Structure formats: structure tokens, C-alpha cells
Amino acid sequence: MLRRKEIKSLLSTVLLLVCLAGCKQPEALYMRRTAIFFDYFDTAIQLIAEVKSEEEFKYYAEMAEERFAGLHCLFDIYNTYPGINNIRTINDNAGGEKVTVDKEIISLLCLAVEGYHFSSGLVDITLGPVLSLWHDLRRKAAVEPSHAMLPDFGDLSSAYLLRGMEDIIIDTESHTVHLIRPGMSLDVGSVAKGYATELVAEMLYENGLHNFLIDAGGNVCSYGKPLSTDKQYWSIGLQSPLQGSYNIMTHADIIDVVYTQRESVVSSGGYIRFYEVDDVRYHHIIDPRTLYPADGCLATTVITSSSAYADLFSTITFLLSPQEAFALAEELSFALLIVLPDGSVQTNTAMVKYLQSKGATPNP
């Protein structure tokens, strides 16, 4: 797990511009409240809600945190928990017995299979052995930067041979998962956080909270509107991958602002989780064609109604060429913004509508 101080410094790939000042108060006396949950999905998670009382907010914040905690345990690939069969349990039983799991894991894995086909195999959750090699060295470099090193390519090649989506048997009726070959392991980082955010958001809405945002480290899910202001849309700033930490006074690292009511905004990029070897940055999104970090763009942002699919699509489009990414966005009808290696920004028509002002000027 990241230390709390480190998590705060990452608090979010997509920055929420929700401290809107100078707005007239509507008749209904709503207040804006924020809670931050640590230690789930290796990031800090914000819940920002429009409520009528502190008691109401506390009720929903506790509900959200409990659900995030449970989903974190289920989707964890690094740790086991008493009485729970999770992704780590599946990996530990590779080549052995099938594992009975909760329905949320089955749904997550089925979503990942869709992503595999959407991406023509580029987003592959069975690439776990390769990703583990990079992950371990990135964590070691965080502790001892002077000893940072790259994984041996022979080790990467051997780990790559353990992949194989065809070797996952997912039984949706019996809720079992079986990895056929020993040494296989799943890494669900391409979709787990977005899917968890979607499940939490749906739960909050169904229980009566209708105006809120969840920011799970670059996975922003919005419902309703900011009732404590006269704005009709939530305004969400998109962080530039070319800048350092966010400067709230100058907005120096904001590419643009999108306006949403019932959408999810998810960004992928190599500017948060990375380490350096000989002054070269190596991020966490690995291209299975090279076994090295993808370098086709600096960041992608996707907007669609589903947080799970937005998470998946942002990873896919980061790995595709820009031309392929925009073709996929057209085919699947989602909004897409890409920051190219030279810092220029490209968008599709669907994204343009979110970048246009809707009577809500951000004013921190």
C-alpha cells in the first residue's frame, strides 16, 4: 500500500473543480461535504455530496467506504483475507482447483474478457506475470531510487508465455474461476477501480443520494448536479500530463474543463505511477507487444455513462494508436481526448460537447 502522504500527493489524475465560489444559494439549503477514504485500490478516494445535514452525509459516507473496502478485498491481487476468495485466491490456485467466488468477481472478469476483444488482445488480464515484474521493481525504486533497475527482458519473455485468455474458465452459473496452467496470474488493474466506483455509485443512488461525485484516483463518476450552487453541471478539470503537481492558484496543469451530470470521466496516463532509470521514465501501462510501457501518447480521457467501461476504454485507447483509438470511440460511442507525445491534444466530436461551456464557469 502507498503511505497516506504519498496517496494525498496523487489525489487525482482527474482534478475536481468543485469549490465554486460566488454562486447564489438556491432556496433549498443544501451543503457540500467531502470525505476521503484511504487504503482502497492503492489511491485516495473522494466522495463529494450535496446534502441537507451532516448526519445525512455521514450516513452515505460510511456506506460508501464500507462498500469500497469490501470490493477492494475482493479485487485484491496482492493479499488474502480470512473467509474471502478473491483474485489473489484465484491466482494462488492456478493449475489447481477451480475457485468459487462472489458474483462481483465473475462480473469483473466477464467485463475484462470484453475488454480483451475490444482491444484485439492488448488489454489482457492474464498478463499478470509480466506486470508483476514491473510492479515489484517500481515499488523497490520508490524505496531506493538510486538502485532503480529495469526487468530482465528474458524474464519478461518467460513471464509473457504464461498469458492466455483461453486458459481462464469462468463459469457464470456456478460462480467459479479456474486458471488452467500453473504460474498464471490475473491483474485486473485495467478495470477493477472503475467497476468498483460504478458499483458504489449505483448503491448510493439507489439508497437516496442523488447529487454527488466520486473521484477514485482519476476515475470520476458524477450524479445529479451541485445543488449548493446555481450550476447545472459538475465541472471537472483534466490534468495535463506535462505538468507537475496541481497549482490551484494558476491552474497551470489543467488542459480543459468538462461539464457532466450523469457521466463518468476516466483518465489513463503514465504521469502518476512511474519510476525512473537513468533519467528515463517507465510507467505502469505495459504494451504486450513490446513488454515495455506504451509510448503512443501521454494520456487519454474517456467520458461515458459507465465508470467500468470508461476505465476499460481509457486503458485500451492509451495502448492503441490515435487513429485506432478514435475509430473505436466512434464504433462504441464514447467521448475521447488524447494527449499526444508532443503535448498536443486531439478530441472527437463527442468530447467537444463536454468541453463547451454550459453556463458553469469554474471559479475556485
C-alpha positions in Angstrom: 0.0 0.0 0.0 1.1 3.6 -0.6 1.6 5.7 2.5 -1.1 8.3 3.2 1.2 11.2 2.4 2.0 9.7 -0.9 -1.6 9.0 -1.7 -2.6 12.6 -1.0 0.1 13.8 -3.4 -1.6 11.7 -6.1 -5.1 12.8 -5.3 -6.1 12.7 -8.6 -5.4 12.2 -12.2 -8.6 14.0 -12.9 -8.9 17.1 -10.7 -12.3 18.1 -9.4 -13.0 21.8 -9.7 -15.9 21.7 -7.2 -15.1 24.6 -4.9 -17.2 27.1 -6.8 -17.3 30.5 -5.1 -19.6 33.5 -5.5 -22.6 31.4 -6.6 -26.0 32.4 -5.3 -27.7 30.0 -2.9 -30.8 28.3 -4.2 -33.9 28.1 -1.9 -33.2 24.6 -0.8 -30.4 24.7 1.8 -28.0 22.1 0.5 -24.4 21.9 1.7 -21.4 20.3 0.1 -19.5 17.8 2.1 -16.4 15.8 1.3 -14.9 12.6 2.7 -11.6 11.0 1.7 -11.1 7.2 2.1 -7.6 5.8 2.1 -6.1 2.4 1.5 -8.5 1.2 -1.1 -7.4 0.4 -4.7 -4.0 2.0 -4.0 -5.3 5.5 -4.1 -7.3 8.1 -2.2 -11.0 8.1 -2.9 -13.1 11.3 -2.5 -16.9 11.4 -2.0 -18.3 14.8 -2.6 -22.0 15.1 -2.0 -24.8 17.7 -1.8 -26.8 17.0 1.3 -29.0 18.8 3.8 -27.3 17.8 7.0 -24.0 16.4 8.5 -25.9 13.3 9.7 -27.1 12.6 6.2 -23.6 12.9 4.8 -22.1 10.7 7.5 -24.7 8.0 6.7 -23.8 7.9 3.0 -20.0 8.3 3.5 -19.9 5.3 5.9 -22.0 3.3 3.4 -19.6 4.2 0.5 -16.5 3.4 2.5 -17.8 0.0 3.6 -18.6 -0.9 0.1 -15.3 0.2 -1.3 -13.5 -1.7 1.5 -15.4 -4.9 0.6 -14.7 -4.5 -3.2 -11.0 -3.8 -2.5 -10.7 -7.1 -0.7 -12.5 -9.0 -3.5 -10.4 -7.5 -6.3 -7.1 -7.5 -4.5 -4.3 -9.4 -6.3 -1.7 -8.9 -3.6 -3.3 -10.0 -0.3 -5.6 -12.7 1.1 -8.3 -12.1 3.7 -10.0 -14.6 6.1 -13.1 -16.1 4.7 -12.8 -14.5 1.3 -12.0 -16.0 -2.1 -10.6 -13.1 -4.1 -8.4 -12.5 -7.2 -5.3 -13.5 -5.2 -7.0 -16.7 -4.3 -7.6 -17.5 -7.9 -4.0 -16.7 -8.8 -2.8 -18.9 -5.9 -4.8 -21.8 -7.3 -3.5 -21.5 -10.9 -3.1 -25.0 -12.3 -5.0 -26.5 -9.4 -8.7 -26.4 -8.4 -11.3 -24.1 -9.6 -12.3 -21.3 -7.1 -15.8 -20.3 -6.0 -16.0 -16.5 -5.9 -18.6 -13.8 -5.4 -20.7 -12.5 -8.2 -18.8 -9.2 -8.4 -15.7 -11.1 -9.4 -17.5 -13.0 -12.1 -18.9 -9.8 -13.5 -15.5 -8.1 -13.3 -13.8 -10.9 -15.2 -16.5 -11.0 -17.9 -16.1 -7.3 -18.3 -12.3 -7.9 -18.7 -13.0 -10.5 -21.4 -15.0 -7.9 -23.3 -12.1 -5.5 -23.0 -9.7 -8.1 -24.4 -11.8 -8.4 -27.5 -12.5 -4.7 -27.9 -8.7 -4.1 -27.7 -7.8 -7.0 -30.0 -5.9 -8.6 -27.2 -3.9 -5.5 -26.0 -5.8 -5.3 -22.6 -5.1 -8.8 -21.3 -5.7 -9.5 -17.6 -3.6 -12.7 -17.9 -0.5 -10.6 -18.4 -0.2 -10.7 -14.6 3.3 -12.3 -14.5 4.7 -9.6 -16.8 3.1 -6.8 -14.9 4.3 -8.2 -11.6 7.9 -7.9 -12.7 7.4 -4.2 -13.5 5.4 -3.6 -10.3 7.9 -5.1 -8.0 10.8 -3.0 -9.4 8.7 0.1 -9.3 8.0 -0.4 -5.6 11.6 -1.1 -4.9 12.6 2.1 -6.8 10.2 4.1 -4.6 12.2 3.0 -1.6 15.7 3.1 -3.1 15.7 5.4 -6.2 19.4 5.1 -6.7 19.0 1.3 -7.2 16.2 1.5 -9.7 16.5 -1.0 -12.5 14.6 -2.5 -15.4 13.4 -6.0 -15.5 15.5 -8.5 -17.4 13.9 -8.9 -20.9 14.5 -12.7 -20.7 12.4 -12.8 -17.5 9.7 -10.6 -19.2 9.7 -13.0 -22.2 9.3 -16.1 -19.9 6.5 -14.4 -18.0 4.7 -13.5 -21.2 4.5 -17.2 -22.1 2.2 -17.7 -19.1 -0.5 -15.4 -20.5 -3.6 -16.9 -22.2 -7.2 -15.7 -22.0 -8.3 -19.0 -23.4 -6.9 -20.7 -20.3 -9.4 -18.9 -17.9 -12.5 -20.9 -17.3 -15.3 -18.6 -16.0 -18.5 -20.4 -15.0 -21.2 -17.8 -14.6 -23.7 -20.3 -13.2 -21.6 -21.9 -10.5 -19.6 -18.7 -9.9 -16.3 -20.5 -10.3 -13.0 -19.5 -11.9 -10.2 -21.8 -13.0 -6.8 -20.9 -14.3 -5.7 -23.9 -16.1 -1.9 -23.5 -16.2 0.4 -23.3 -13.2 2.2 -19.9 -13.0 -0.7 -18.0 -14.5 -1.9 -14.9 -12.7 -4.6 -12.2 -13.2 -4.1 -8.5 -13.0 -7.3 -6.6 -13.1 -5.9 -3.1 -12.8 -7.4 -2.1 -16.2 -10.9 -2.2 -14.9 -11.3 -3.0 -11.2 -11.2 0.5 -9.8 -13.7 1.8 -12.4 -16.1 -1.2 -11.8 -15.9 -0.7 -8.1 -16.6 3.0 -8.4 -19.7 2.2 -10.6 -21.0 -0.3 -8.0 -20.6 2.1 -5.2 -22.2 5.0 -7.1 -25.2 2.8 -8.1 -25.6 1.7 -4.4 -25.6 5.4 -3.2 -28.1 6.4 -5.8 -30.4 3.5 -5.1 -30.3 4.4 -1.4 -31.4 8.0 -1.9 -28.2 10.1 -2.6 -28.8 11.7 -6.0 -26.3 14.5 -6.3 -22.7 13.5 -5.8 -19.3 12.8 -7.2 -16.8 10.0 -6.6 -13.2 10.6 -7.5 -11.2 7.3 -7.3 -7.8 8.5 -8.4 -8.7 9.6 -11.9 -12.0 7.7 -12.1 -14.6 10.3 -11.6 -18.3 9.4 -11.5 -20.9 12.1 -11.3 -24.6 12.0 -10.5 -27.1 14.9 -10.5 -25.8 18.4 -10.1 -24.2 20.7 -7.4 -27.3 21.9 -5.6 -25.5 24.2 -3.2 -24.7 26.4 -6.2 -26.7 27.7 -9.2 -24.8 25.5 -11.6 -26.4 22.8 -13.6 -23.3 20.7 -14.2 -20.4 19.4 -12.3 -17.1 20.9 -13.6 -14.2 18.5 -13.8 -10.7 19.7 -14.7 -8.5 17.4 -16.8 -4.9 17.3 -15.6 -2.1 17.8 -18.1 0.5 15.0 -18.1 3.1 17.6 -19.0 3.0 19.5 -15.7 3.9 18.7 -12.1 1.6 18.9 -9.1 -1.6 20.9 -9.5 -1.4 24.6 -8.7 -4.8 25.8 -7.6 -3.9 29.4 -8.0 -2.7 29.3 -11.6 -4.4 26.1 -12.9 -1.1 25.5 -14.7 -1.7 21.9 -15.3 -5.3 21.9 -16.4 -5.9 21.0 -20.1 -9.5 21.9 -20.1 -12.7 21.5 -18.1 -15.6 19.1 -18.9 -19.1 19.5 -17.6 -21.1 16.5 -16.6 -24.4 15.5 -14.9 -24.6 11.7 -15.1 -21.4 10.6 -16.7 -18.0 9.0 -15.7 -14.7 10.7 -16.6 -11.7 8.5 -16.5 -8.1 9.2 -17.5 -5.2 6.9 -18.1 -1.6 8.1 -18.3 2.0 7.4 -17.3 2.5 10.5 -15.2 1.3 9.2 -11.8 2.6 5.7 -11.3 6.1 5.5 -12.7 9.8 5.3 -11.8 13.0 6.5 -13.5 16.1 4.6 -14.6 18.9 6.7 -16.0 16.6 9.7 -16.2 14.1 7.8 -18.3 10.6 7.4 -17.0 8.9 4.0 -17.1 5.2 4.0 -16.2 2.8 1.2 -15.3 0.8 0.7 -18.5 2.6 -2.1 -20.3 2.2 -2.8 -24.0 2.0 -6.6 -24.5 3.6 -6.2 -28.0 6.9 -4.8 -26.5 6.6 -5.8 -22.8 7.6 -2.2 -22.1 5.5 0.9 -21.2 3.3 2.1 -24.0 4.6 5.2 -25.7 2.0 6.1 -28.3 0.5 9.0 -26.2 0.9 10.8 -22.9 -2.7 10.4 -21.6 -6.2 9.6 -22.7 -9.5 10.7 -21.1 -12.8 8.9 -21.8 -16.4 10.0 -20.9 -19.3 7.6 -21.0 -22.2 6.7 -18.8 -20.5 3.6 -17.2 -17.5 4.1 -14.9 -16.4 0.5 -15.5 -16.4 0.9 -19.3 -14.8 4.3 -19.1 -11.9 2.8 -17.1 -11.6 0.0 -19.6 -11.8 2.2 -22.6 -9.2 4.7 -21.3 -6.7 1.9 -20.9 -7.5 0.5 -24.3 -7.2 3.8 -26.1 -3.9 4.5 -24.3 -2.5 1.3 -25.9 -4.0 1.9 -29.4 -2.7 4.3 -32.0 -4.6 7.6 -32.0 -6.3 6.6 -35.3 -7.4 3.2 -33.9 -8.5 4.8 -30.6 -10.8 7.3 -32.4 -12.2 4.6 -34.6 -13.0 2.6 -31.5 -14.6 5.6 -29.9 -16.8 6.1 -32.9 -17.8 2.5 -33.0 -18.7 2.3 -29.3 -20.0 5.9 -29.0 -17.8 7.3 -26.2 -16.1 10.7 -25.9 -12.3 10.7 -26.2 -9.5 13.1 -25.6 -5.8 12.1 -26.3 -2.7 14.0 -25.3 0.0 13.1 -27.9 3.7 12.8 -27.1 4.3 16.4 -28.3 1.7 17.7 -25.9 -0.9 18.5 -28.5 -4.5 17.5 -27.8 -6.9 15.7 -30.0 -10.6 15.1 -29.4 -13.6 13.5 -31.1 -16.9 15.2 -31.7 -18.5 13.6 -28.6 -15.8 15.1 -26.3 -16.2 18.5 -27.7 -19.7 18.8 -26.3 -18.3 18.2 -22.8 -15.6 20.8 -23.3 -18.1 23.5 -24.3 -19.3 25.8 -21.6 -22.8 25.0 -20.2 -23.3 28.1 -18.1 -20.9 26.9 -15.4 -17.6 28.8 -15.3 -15.1 27.1 -12.9 -14.1 29.6 -10.2 -12.1 28.0 -7.4 
